[in-house]
Amino acid sequence: MAGLFLAREQTWGMKTLSLDLRERILAAYDAENATREMVAARFRVSLGMVKKLIQQRRRLGEIGPQHHRAGRKPLILPVHREQLRRQLAVKPDLTLAELRAATGLACTLPAIHYVLADMGLTFKKRLSGRRSRTGRTSFGRAAGGGVAKVASTRPGWSSSTSRRRKRT
């Protein structure tokens, strides 16, 4: 009795149909004047797969798998990358928003950031540039070294106020 039941593996996702099976499906559709539903039932594939194969053959002239066409398509193409490079050559301190407006891209600012990083173009302050100076924050005289305020941190609560000997 156990031999009558065949265990079937559970698969998550679709498996690619072999080229041989694709050819047999289309040959059966062409030769027998069968409907797409009949061909799908005969080869135990979905109706959508039969439709896809017929459309793919009509549109591309080939019936092989199209994995290289799958996935999200990039919004920023090589043409846009060259525009970004030219814009930054003219004015290197453009912001991401200004770059997006100048190139007419309809993408997010982080997308432009990632493309620029991929191109090796980053906006980073260099040591060779002029350093900024810290300006004075107060024009009044500072108080002399008189009595300090009461400490807000109790002795021993912080490692800097601890009375224990420090390890050396």
Backbone torsions as a table, in degrees:
resi	resn	phi	psi	omega
1	MET	NA	-32.2	-177.7
2	ALA	-68.5	-25.4	-178.7
3	GLY	-72.9	-17.0	-178.8
4	LEU	-75.3	-26.8	-177.3
5	PHE	-99.6	122.1	178.4
6	LEU	-101.1	128.8	177.4
7	ALA	-75.1	135.6	-179.5
8	ARG	-116.4	133.2	179.4
9	GLU	-70.1	139.2	174.8
10	GLN	-85.2	123.0	178.3
11	THR	-114.7	137.6	177.5
12	TRP	-103.8	118.0	-179.5
13	GLY	100.8	173.7	-176.4
14	MET	-95.5	144.9	173.0
15	LYS	-98.1	149.8	179.3
16	THR	-74.5	132.8	176.5
17	LEU	-74.9	140.4	179.3
18	SER	-66.9	158.1	179.0
19	LEU	-63.0	-35.4	178.5
20	ASP	-61.8	-46.0	179.7
21	LEU	-66.1	-38.6	177.7
22	ARG	-60.7	-44.0	179.0
23	GLU	-63.8	-41.8	-179.6
24	ARG	-66.3	-37.7	178.6
25	ILE	-62.5	-47.3	-178.4
26	LEU	-70.1	-34.6	177.6
27	ALA	-64.6	-41.5	179.2
28	ALA	-66.0	-39.5	179.2
29	TYR	-65.0	-41.3	-177.5
30	ASP	-74.3	-43.8	-170.7
31	ALA	-79.1	-38.2	-171.1
32	GLU	-94.2	-0.8	-174.9
33	ASN	50.7	36.7	-179.3
34	ALA	-86.1	158.9	176.1
35	THR	-77.5	163.8	179.0
36	ARG	-63.9	-35.2	179.7
37	GLU	-64.4	-40.9	-179.4
38	MET	-66.6	-41.1	179.2
39	VAL	-65.9	-41.2	179.1
40	ALA	-62.3	-42.8	179.4
41	ALA	-67.0	-40.0	-178.2
42	ARG	-63.6	-42.0	-177.0
43	PHE	-97.7	4.5	178.0
44	ARG	55.0	48.7	173.2
45	VAL	-123.5	169.1	-178.9
46	SER	-76.7	156.8	176.2
47	LEU	-62.5	-37.2	178.4
48	GLY	-61.4	-35.2	179.3
49	MET	-67.7	-40.2	178.3
50	VAL	-64.5	-44.7	178.1
51	LYS	-60.3	-43.2	-179.0
52	LYS	-62.2	-43.2	-179.9
53	LEU	-63.6	-42.6	179.7
54	ILE	-63.9	-45.2	179.8
55	GLN	-65.5	-40.9	-178.8
56	GLN	-64.6	-41.2	178.8
57	ARG	-64.7	-40.8	-179.8
58	ARG	-67.5	-41.7	-174.6
59	ARG	-79.8	-45.9	-173.2
60	LEU	-104.9	-20.4	-177.4
61	GLY	81.4	6.3	177.0
62	GLU	-139.6	159.9	-174.5
63	ILE	-123.1	10.3	179.8
64	GLY	-68.6	165.4	178.3
65	PRO	-64.5	148.7	-175.1
66	GLN	-115.7	47.0	-177.5
67	HIS	-62.5	-33.3	-177.7
68	HIS	-67.5	-13.7	179.3
69	ARG	-96.2	-3.1	-175.7
70	ALA	-80.7	162.6	175.1
71	GLY	95.3	176.1	-177.8
72	ARG	-75.4	135.0	-179.5
73	LYS	-87.1	140.7	-178.7
74	PRO	-69.1	140.2	177.0
75	LEU	-82.8	-29.8	-177.7
76	ILE	-101.2	106.4	-175.3
77	LEU	-89.3	170.3	177.7
78	PRO	-56.2	-31.9	176.8
79	VAL	-62.5	-42.6	179.7
80	HIS	-67.6	-37.1	178.8
81	ARG	-60.6	-41.2	179.5
82	GLU	-66.9	-37.8	176.1
83	GLN	-62.6	-43.6	179.0
84	LEU	-61.1	-43.3	-179.8
85	ARG	-61.9	-42.6	179.2
86	ARG	-65.9	-42.5	179.6
87	GLN	-60.9	-41.8	-178.3
88	LEU	-74.1	-25.5	176.6
89	ALA	-69.2	-35.9	179.8
90	VAL	-74.8	-47.6	-178.2
91	LYS	-136.6	95.5	-172.1
92	PRO	-70.1	-14.9	-177.2
93	ASP	-100.2	24.9	176.6
94	LEU	-66.4	141.1	175.1
95	THR	-79.5	168.1	179.0
96	LEU	-62.6	-39.2	179.0
97	ALA	-64.4	-40.1	178.4
98	GLU	-67.2	-37.9	176.6
99	LEU	-63.2	-43.1	179.4
100	ARG	-61.9	-42.9	179.6
101	ALA	-66.8	-39.7	-177.4
102	ALA	-68.1	-34.0	-178.3
103	THR	-94.0	-13.5	179.3
104	GLY	75.0	24.0	-179.9
105	LEU	-77.3	146.4	176.5
106	ALA	-111.7	67.0	-179.7
107	CYS	-139.3	176.3	-178.5
108	THR	-80.6	160.7	178.0
109	LEU	-65.1	-40.2	176.0
110	PRO	-61.0	-31.0	177.8
111	ALA	-63.3	-41.0	177.7
112	ILE	-66.9	-39.9	178.3
113	HIS	-59.1	-46.4	-178.1
114	TYR	-65.3	-37.1	178.5
115	VAL	-67.2	-42.4	179.0
116	LEU	-64.0	-40.1	177.4
117	ALA	-64.8	-38.9	177.7
118	ASP	-64.6	-32.6	178.9
119	MET	-81.1	-5.5	-179.1
120	GLY	82.9	14.4	180.0
121	LEU	-103.6	109.1	179.2
122	THR	-123.6	154.5	176.7
123	PHE	-104.2	96.5	-177.0
124	LYS	-135.1	137.3	179.0
125	LYS	-66.9	134.7	-179.3
126	ARG	-103.7	152.4	177.5
127	LEU	-68.8	-21.2	-179.8
128	SER	-73.8	-15.5	179.5
129	GLY	-78.3	169.3	179.3
130	ARG	-70.0	132.5	179.3
131	ARG	-82.3	146.9	176.4
132	SER	-83.6	151.0	179.0
133	ARG	-104.6	147.9	176.4
134	THR	-81.1	124.3	-179.9
135	GLY	-83.6	164.9	178.1
136	ARG	-69.2	140.0	-179.6
137	THR	-98.7	-19.0	-178.1
138	SER	-143.6	136.4	-179.6
139	PHE	-97.3	-9.1	180.0
140	GLY	-80.1	164.3	178.2
141	ARG	-75.9	142.3	176.3
142	ALA	-78.6	150.0	179.4
143	ALA	-68.9	147.9	178.3
144	GLY	-66.5	174.9	-176.6
145	GLY	-76.1	54.2	-177.6
146	GLY	-80.0	-152.3	-176.8
147	VAL	-73.2	132.3	180.0
148	ALA	-85.5	162.1	177.1
149	LYS	-68.3	164.3	176.4
150	VAL	-64.8	135.5	-176.8
151	ALA	-64.5	138.4	178.2
152	SER	-84.7	-15.1	178.6
153	THR	-109.9	124.7	-179.6
154	ARG	-69.9	146.5	179.0
155	PRO	-58.6	135.3	178.5
156	GLY	93.3	-12.5	-179.1
157	TRP	-82.5	-20.8	-178.6
158	SER	-124.4	152.9	-179.4
159	SER	-64.2	-26.7	-179.3
160	SER	-80.1	-19.1	179.5
161	THR	-106.3	5.7	-178.9
162	SER	-70.8	141.6	-179.1
163	ARG	-90.7	-2.3	179.0
164	ARG	-71.2	156.6	176.1
165	ARG	-67.4	139.1	178.6
166	LYS	-83.4	139.0	177.5
167	ARG	-72.4	142.0	177.6
168	THR	-119.5	NA	NA
